[in-house]
């Protein structure tokens, strides 16, 4: 069995989340990831709680299976090691503020001239161009500025950030896409490319309905809670024991929903089309809940699933980690320690590909600079293979 990226070497200079998430994905697809960290402290997330036996579970979730070498890129000896790695690398990833790599002497123009096949992937808050390129950013900053917070939460309440760090995660996903496109292009041209991904750009890119609404109506949408602003019924509903979700995304599904609930609404002009249902969403919700409040969530989920209406429970993370479908898809994996015993739990690889091994465990978390000797030995043995 071969992994699709098994011949690729990635030098990962990134830290915290967007870049490490990208390199984790590349590693899950078979690439070798050498994590180049700051001497002494390493990746900031090594200090993020919670900890187990002195190791950050947060760091472990994003950096398992990588190798670590600590290099001071301002020190001559470490620069020499880094340049030996560059000679053999396919991809270098960085998430410094624009200009930092140039000050170190490793900007795109310099690296492309010296290593023309090298693919350069950069992710930053605002990208490498534009008037705000040099501003610092974290996930919450781009969620706020990028419009995501303006549509997240309940109407009339203060804006909230999305619970997952989608400012980082989405940018990391786009970075992977750009890198893989550059790998394909290099196979045809022999030349590497620079990929410049901004977290702010990535937030706008996922606002599909919000952009459509704003540019068509002239009025930006506000938060609508769990309700989708362009589809109805598509939100949470109360049962006797709490909330569950119904997502009847078209007229046929709405008709099935009406059959299950015994509601004669499918031909009612107020609800006959999705557009009409959106205009009368509050009334529709009250009519549906007048029925669903008579039975528990499990009753309605069972009946709706049997009729093919998309529905489901609202699960906490502990429940998700025990969800039979999640487990059947190998989406909860053990991160092993150096003795081969389970040490942490992490999310599995959501990319299921024929011929790509999907094991139930992952290689250990690298200790800071823990692979220096092995990497230097590999460089020595491959001195003439660059």
Secondary structure by P-SEA (a helix, b strand, c coil): cccccccbbbbccccccaaaaaaaaaaaabbbbbbbbccccccccccccccccccccccccccccbbbbbbccccaaaaaaaaaaaaaccbbbbbccccccccccccaaaaaaacccbbbbbbcccccccccccccccaaaaaaaaccccccccccccccccccccaaaaaaaaaaaaaaaaaaaaaaccbbbbbbbbaaaaaaaaaaaaaaaaaaccccccccccccccccccbbbbcccbbbbbbbccaaaaaaaaaaaccccccccccccaaaaaaaaaaaaaaaaaccccccaaaaaaaaaaacccccccccaaaaaacaaaaaaccbbbbcccccccccccccccccccccccccccccccccccaaaaaaaaaaaacccc
